[in-house]
Amino acid sequence: ALATALKENDTLTELDLGVNKIGDEGAEALADSLKENNALTDLDLSFNKKIGDEGVTVLAEAMLENNTLTELDLRGNEIGVKGARALAKALKVNDTLTELYLGSNDIGYKGARALAKALKVNDTLTELNLNGNEIGDEGARELAIVMKNIKLTKLSLYMNEIGDKGARALATALKENDTLTELDLGVNKIGDEGAEALADSLKENNA
């Protein structure tokens, strides 16, 4: 019912549906409304715990048609690699979204890889939250590979099982990156070696 109303509404710009019980069916209904709505800029579906790959895939498809959404919060759901790949596909084309929050899902390093490839061509996303997705060193390396090409100003990789190898890769990338101003690597497995590499990169980073 809410999704149906959104199709005709042209004043509501922010919709917070966080911490409810919306699943794939609800996500699909909202996605359908996004194709027709020309006002909504912020959509919060965080911590519904039931939105999975099916629901987020339809939301991603809606992003191909929607030209107003700038912030999408999908933290705390059941999004896996398939959902991350769908979002990545949309990001390659979408030119309005600036903030994407995917913390506390299950995208893993394969999902991180898909998003990294999308960031290489996306010119609008400035903030990406991947906290708690167990992307590990391999996921960190995938993001590091494209670091010098991305437009992000904030990247959150809190609690992702990233160790020294991932930290070194990110550190090397930071030497060439001139846009990132915030990088969250809290609650990972980075030791002295990784910390030293990151410290060394700060000597050359000018952002």
PyMOL commands that set and color helices and strands:
alter all, ss='L'
color gray80, all
select helices_A, chain A and resi 2-6+24-34+53-63+81-91+108-119+136-145+147-149+164-174+192-202
alter helices_A, ss='H'
color red, helices_A
select strands_A, chain A and resi 14-16+42-44+71-73+99-101+127-129+154-156+182-184
alter strands_A, ss='S'
color yellow, strands_A
deselect
rebuild
show_as cartoon
